[in-house]
Amino acid sequence: MLRWTQAWRFPYAGLGLSSPSFTRVPVAPSSSGGRGGAEPRPLPLSYRLLDGETALPAVVFLHGLFGSKTNFNSIAKALAQQTGRRVLTVDARNHGDSPHSPDMSYEIMSQDLQDLLPQLGLAPCVVVGHSMGGKTAMLLALQRPELVERLIAVDISPVETTGVSNFATYVTAMKTINIPDELPRSRARKLADEQLSSVVQRQESYLGPTLFLCGGNSQFVHPSHQPEILRLFPRAQMQTVPNAGHWIHADCPQDFIAAIRGFLV
């Protein structure tokens, strides 16, 4: 059985850092994948990297659908200050400052990270993924476990959540999305309603430490998901953050940081 716990509560330290380092990969042209039978290729993602102790695994944040790396600005600064670790926030393709491409799937988003993390010297790292980013993180761990020291899936599971519409959840964030000409809004809606709510279909298991961090007021992770979670992530544990919805890091940032810090110990 999965172990469920309540959120730890630690004091919320200040957000300031003395000398964060900021790096952005230049925006590249859209991928040529999907045209003329060419294979989709990884894109140079935009990111922000905060300095920290290189001897400790870095923490990498992956945002949800229609989000961006800026969703974790305050969280990243606080975590870097409190833990001394390097902290990376990344814009997924077609989001934030990352390049646009008609290729949009968990498979290619995982490939983007498989390309980026070794380039930055951050593997293996702690990957924290929210919603869409959580499914990308799960697939990355399943495909390339040597890149993931431990995994935190934020209010998402590898099982499709019946009756919960990803598009409806994120409709308030529509102003922030970058949709390329090749990816019209109708396709973005389809991705949200269908592809991005699909089950992560993998046979392998990820044997590293895994935390499923769930919002107490959210419906995205259900007890019925437990068998599939344990099949794919045998060392999984569950933690619920009371009074938080799907956007745990926005609703309860102190508890969100405390949960991550507790899992890093």
N, C-alpha and C positions, 0 to 999 in steps of 0.2 A: 504494500500500500504506500501511496505517496504521503510524505510528511508535510502537513499544513502547519504554518506558524503565523503568528501575528507580527506586524511590523515592529522593528526596534525603533526606539526614539532616542536620538542623540542630539546634542546641541547643534544648531546650524551655524557654522563658523562664517566669517565674512567671505565675500566673494573675490576680494582683490588678490592679484598676483603681481609680484614685483616685475617680472620680465617675461611675459608669455611670448612664444614665438609663433608667428603667423605665416603660413605658407599656402599659396593657392596654385594648383596646377592650371596652366593656361587652358581656356576653353577651346576645345578642338572641334573640327567639323563633325557632322553627324556620321554615325557608323554606316558603312555601305552594306552591312549584313542584311540579308533578306532580299537583295536585289540580284537577279541573275544567278541565284543559287549560292551566292557567297555566304560563308559562315559568319554569324554575328561576331564582332570582335570587342574586346574590352575597351572602355573609354577612359581617358585621363580625368578622374573625378576631382572636383573641387573639395578642399578639405581645410581644416584648421587644426594645427597641432600645438598643444601646450607642452612646454618643457617639463621634464621630471627625471627621476632616477632611472637610468638605463638598465640597472640590474633587476628592476621590477617589471613584470608584464604590464604593458600599456593597456589602457581602457579605451575601447572604440565604441562610439555611439552611432547607431543607424536609425534614422527617423522613419516615420510612417508616411503613408500615401498623402501627397499634397503638402508634406512638410518640408523642412530643410534643416541643415546643420545648426542654424541659429536657434532652433527649438531647444537645444541643449546648452546654450551659451553659459547661463548662470550655473547650471548643474556641473558642466565641465570645469569651470573655474573653481568652484567650491571643492569638487572631488580632487582636482590636481593639488590644490592647497592643502587639503586635509590628509591626503594619502602620499603625497610626494611622487606620484606616478605621472608618466606622460599620458595625456588624454587627447584622443583624436575624435573630431566630429566630421562627418562626411556627408556631402550632398549626393544622393543617388542620381543616376542618369535621369534626365528629363525633369530634374528638380533643382531648385536653388541656382547655383552658378555652374553646375556641371553641364557637359555638352548634351545636346538633344540628339535623339536617335529614334527611328521607327521601331527598333528592337527593344522590347520591354517585357521581360520575364524574370522569374526568380533565378532561372539558370544563368542568364547573362548578367544579372546583378551580382550573383555570387562570383562569376568570373571576373567582374570588375574589381572586386575585393581581393580575389586571389592574385590579381596583378598588382594592386596597390600596396597591400600590407608588406610583402617582401621588399618592395622598392624602398619603403620607408624604414625598413629594419625593425618592424613592430611585431613580427611573428616569433613565437606564439603570443597571443594577446587575449585579453578578456573582452568578449564581444557582447554589447548590450544593444538589443534591437527592439524597437517599439512597433507593434502591429506589422505593417508591411516589412519594416526593417527587421522585425523579429523572425518572420518567415525566411527572409534572406539570410539572417544569422544562423538559423537552424540548418538551412541547406548548406551553407558554408561549412559548418561543423561536421555535417554528415559526409560531405564530399572531401574536405581537406582538414581532417581533425588535427593534423600537426600544426595548423595555423591558429587553432583556438585553444587557449589554455583553460578557459572555462567560459560558460555561456549563460547569459541572462536574457530570457524571452519575456518582454514586458506586455502583459495583457493580450497574449495571443498564444495559440497552440498549433500543432501540426494538423489539427482537424478542422474542417470547415464548420463554422458556427451557424447552424440553421436559424433563420429568422432574424439574423443581424446583418444589416446592409452596411458594408464598408463605405459605400458612396454616401449614404445618409449620414454616417458618422462624421465624415470629413467635408460635407458640403459647405460648412461655415468657413473652411480654409481654402475655398476655390480661388481666391484672389492671389494666393501665394504660389500657385503651380505654374511651372514653365512647360507649356505644351508645344512641341515643335510643329511646323506646318504639316509634317508627315504623320503626326499623331493628333488628329482633330479631337475635339472635346467628346464626340460620340464614342471614339475608341477609348478615351480615358475613362468614360463612364462604363464601358464594357469591361475594361481591365478591373475597375473597382468592383463591379457587380459580379464578375465571373472569374477571370483569371487570378486576380489577387485575393480571392476568397477560396481558392481551390486547396485541396489537401496536398501537403508535401509528400509526394509519393517516393519513398526510398525504402530499400531493403536493409541497408547497413544501419548500425547503431553508433551513436557517439558516446564514448565511454567516459568522457570528462565530466567534472562537476557541472551541474546544470540547475538553474533556478528559474522557475516560472513565477513571475511576480504579477499578481492579479489585483485589479481594482475591486474593492468590496461592492461597489455599485454597478459593476460592469457585467455583461453577459457573454463576453467573448471566450471565456474558458469555463467549461462545464465539467462536473464530475464524470460525465460519461466519456470524456476525452482521456481519462486516466489510462486505459489499456494501451492506446496508441502512443501516448506520451512515454510510458514506461518501456514499450517495445523499442522506440527510437532512442530514448534517453534513459537508460537503466538507472543512472545515478541522480535522477531528477528529484528535486524537492519543490514544494509549493509554499508560497507566502502570499498572504492577502493583506492589502493596505486598506484599512477601514476608511469609509467616507471618500474614497477615490473612485472616479469613473474610469473610462478607457484611457484618458490622458493623465496617468498617474503622476508623471513628472511635473505637470502643470497644476494639478489639483492639490498634491501633497508633496512638494519638493523636499521638505525635510525628511519625511519618511522614505522617499525614494532614494535619497543619498544614503540614509542610514541602512537601508536594505542592501544596497550595493556594497557599502563598507563592511557590513556584517558578513556578506558572502565572500569577500576577498580574504578574510582572516583564515 
